Amino acid sequence: MTEVVTLGECLIAFVATTPGPLAEAATFDRIVAGAEANVAVGLARLGHEVSFIGRVGADGFGDAIRRRLRGEGVRTVDLATDDAATTGLLFRERRVLGPAHVVYARQASAGSRLSPADVDRAAAGGAFDGARWLHLTGITPALSADARSAVERAIEYARDADATLSLDVNLRRRLWSDEAAAPVLRDLARRVDILLGNPDELAVITGHGPGHEPAALVRAALDLGPGIVVAKLGGRGAVASDRDDADTTVARPAVSLPVVVDPVGAGDVFCAGFIAARLEGADLPTALEHGNACGAAVAAAVGDLTGLPDRAELQAILGASREDGLPDTIR
């Protein structure tokens, strides 16, 4: 029995060891990556039991993923080995300024072959028994028709278990266009309890154009149906609204960092901190604070998983953070 279930594609990332363009990169660090896996490991480090449903190839990279997740305490019995496909890979440069260029080698990867049958097997093995939370991202339904159906099946099991459902929009324009993504993500947003995304992603889901204030986008996204909407603002913290008090937007500032080493994965781990806090009974402002602290910890280290805090480290970050930045509420 696990508290949280998540599903998706886990990859191996090769991240350049020195800053600069990918054309000049000669050496790379190999790390485990993938939005849902980042959330799973983040929750495990914070003391929560997590099941990860997915597929990896019958190769050394798949073995590395399985060993890393298992070593972090994530339940991997539902991480299947696919003999007919390889584990997805990505190559990423390191940039001090601007977004990092990424090259993917994931077409027809094992992770993209996730199907409803994989979710059925996980459910038969008890993955959803007593589950309190299902976490989804907008990446998985973009991978393939079967992966999209797997998300639908997981929602059915989660509803039967009376679990909370969260969706991190995580719009990946390499996988689909805004026009293709919007109706799928909008439909998912209508059926989850908690929706998380950055302002750009919330604008796509709500149909708003660019330039709207985060608080306005949060309130517009509430109209789709979720009970809580969170806008992740990176270095500006996070804002959120609860349907029970939709006229008030709660805001919490980011944890101040002297330098952002590697922001990739910070948004995923914000979700881990937020979910962990809510599982522990925290109110919305506290959950935002925990999410911000976890995101900052990841941005302060290279690699998606390197900086993930455990419970003691999270408390130390929270204790040292300054209470300045965004106001508590925006009317």
N, C-alpha and C positions, 0 to 999 in steps of 0.2 A: 504494500500500500504506500502511495506517495501523496504528498500534499499538492504538488504542481506537476502538470503534464505539459510538455511542449513538443513541437514537431517541426521538421524542416531539413534543410541541407547543411551539413557540416563540411567545411573545406579545409584544405591545407593552404596557408598563405606563405608566400616567400616575400619578405619585406626587406628592401635594400638596407644594408647596414650603415650606409652613410647618406646624408642628405644630398639631393640633386636629382636631375632628370633620369628617367629609367634608362635612357640610351647610354648613360655613363655608369650605371650600376654594374658592378662586377661580382659582388658578394651579397648574400642574402641570409637572413635569419628565417628559419622555418618555424611557423607557429600554427596552432589550431585556430580556426576562425569560423564564423557563421553566426548570424544574429541570434538565432534561438539557442545555439550552444553557449554563446556568451551569457545569455540570461540564465540558462540552466546552471552553469558553473558559478555565476554570481550568486544565485540563490543558495546553492550548496555551500559555498563559503560562509554564507550568513546563517547557516544552520538549518536549512530547509531541505526536505526530501523531494527530489525531482526525478521524473522519468523523461527520457528523450527518445522520441520515435523518429527513425530515419533510416537511411541506407548509406553504406560506404562500399567502395570497391574491394575486391579480394586482392588487395595489394598492400604494400608497406605503408602507404599513406593512410589507408583505412585502418590498419593496425595501430598507427600512431594516434589517430583520433580516438579509437576505442580505449586505448590505454590511458590517454590523457583524461578523458571524461570519467572513466572508471576511477582513476587515481584521485580525481577531485570529488568523488562521492556521488556522481550522477548515476542513476540507474540506466544501464546500457543493454539490458536484456532485450529491449525492443529496437536496438540499433542493428538492423539486418545487414548481412554481407551479401552483396550482389555479384554473382560470378560473371555476369554478362556486361558489366559496365565498370568504368574506373572512377576513382574518387576525384571530385572536382578540385581544381587548383586555381590560385590567383597569384599574380605577381604585382607588387605595389612599390612604388618609389616612396621616398621620404622627402617631405617638403617642409621647410620652415615657414614659407608663405604660400598661401593659395592651396587649392585642393590637390591631393596626390593622384597621379595618373595610375590607373589599375588596368591590367590585362588579365582576362579570364580564360581559363581552359576548362570549361564546365559543360559544354554542349553535350547532351545525352549522358550526363554524369549519373552515377549511381543515385545521388541525392535527388535528381530530377525525376527518377523513376519511382519515387514514393507513391503509394497507392492506397485506396481504401482498405485493401486486404491487409496491408501493414498495420493500419489502425485497428482493424478487427482482431488481428492476432495479439496486438498489445492489450486490447480490452479483454480478450479471453484469458490473458495471463495476469489480469488484475491491475493493469496500469491505472484504470479509472476508478477502482474500488476505493471509496472514501476520499477521492480527490477533491480538493477545495478550490482549485484554480486551473484553468486552461489558458495558456498564453500563446497567441498567434502573431505572425507578422505578415505584412503584405508581400513578402518575398516568395513564400511558399506557393501561393496560388499563381504566381507568375512563371513558375518553373515549367509546368506542363499541365495538361488537362487532368491527368491522373493525380498530380499533386494537389490541384485545386479541389478535386473530389475528396482527397484524403482530409483536407481541411474541413470540408462539409461534414464528413463522417465523424471527425473528432468533436465538432460542435454538438452533434447528436448525442454522443456519449457523455459529454460534459453536462449538457442540459439534463440528461437522465440522472446524473450524479449530483445535480443541484450545485454545480461548481460555478464560481465567478469566471467570466470570460473577459479577457483583455486582448486588444489588437493594437500592435505598434505598426503604424502605416508603413514605414520603411520602404518608401517608393524607390524602386530601382529602374531608372529609365534605360539602362542597358538591356533590361529584360522585356519591357513593354512601354508603350507610349502612354502619355497622360489620358488620351482618349480611350485607350483599351483598358487602362487600369481603373479609371474613375468609377464606372458602374459596378465593377466587381468589389472594389474596396468600399464603396458606398453601401452596397448590400451587406457586406460583413459588418460595417459600422452600425448598421441598424440592429444587428443581432447580438452585439456584445454589450457588456456592462460598463467597460472602461475602454476608452479610445485615447491613444497617445500618438503624437506626431509633431513634427516641426511646423512652423507657420506655412511654409510652402506646401507641405503635404496636406495640411488641413484645408488650404485654399483649393487644392485639386478635388478633394472629396466633397467639399461644400459647393463647389462651382463658383467661388468668389475669385475675382481677379487678384493680381499682386497688389501689395501696398496696404492691405487691411491690417489693423492692429491685432495682435495675438488675442486679446480679450474678446474682440468682436468675432474672430474666427472660432474661438472656443464656444461662444454662445451659439453661433450658427451650427456648429457640429452637434451640439446638444439636441438641436431640432431633428436630427436624423434618428435619435432613439437611445443612444447610450446614456447611462446614468451619470457618468463622470467623463469629462474630456480634459486632457492634459496637453498643453503646448510646451514642448521642450525648446528652450531658447539658447542652449549652449552656454556661452559666456555671460549671458544675461539671466540665467536661472531658468525658472519654469513658472507657468501660470496654469490655473485649473478652475473649473466650475463644476458644481454638483447640481444635478437637476432639482434637488430639493430646495436649492437657493440659487436659482439660475441668474439672478440679477447681480450676484456678487462673485467676483473672480478673485481667487486667492493667489497670491504671488509670493515666491520665495527667491532670494538672490542666489547666484552661483557661488560656489566656494572659490575664493581668489587663488589663482595660481601664478607663481612668478614667471613661468614659461609653460606653454602647451607643447609637450614633447610629441604626442601622437594622439589626435582626437578620435581616430577610428575605433569604434566599439563603445565610445562613451555613452552614446544614446541608448544602446542596448542595455548597458549596465545601469543606466538611470532606471530603466524598467525593472531590473532585478532589485534595486534598492527600494523602489516604490512598492513593488509587489510584496517584498518581505515585510515592509512596515505595515501594509494593510493586513497581511495575514496575522500579524501580531497585535492587531487592534488599533493601530495608530490612526489619528485623524488625518484629513487631507493635507493641511499645512505641514505636518510632521513627515508624511510620506514624501512630499515634494523635497523637503530638506534632505532626507535620506537618499533620494534619487540623485539630487545634485551632488552630494558628497561622493557617492559611488562613481558617478560620471567623472568627477574631477580626479579621483584616484586613478582611473584608467587613462585619462588624458595626460597624466604626469609620467607615464611609462610607455615604452615601445611595445606594441603588440596588444591584441584584443584582450587577452587573459592575464597579462603580466601584473597589472596594477590592481586587479580585483581585490577589494578589501575583505578581511574576515570581520567578525563582529567587533572584536576589540579595536581593530584598525579603524573601522567605521566610527566608533564612538570617539576615538582620538581625533579624527578629522572634524567631526561635528563639534567637539569641544573647542577646537582651535580656530574654527571658522568665524569670521566677523559677521555680525548681524547688521549689515548695511546693504545697499543696492535697491532692489525693488520694494515698494511698499507692501504691507501685508495684504491689503485688499484694494481692488479697483472697482469702483462703483460705476 
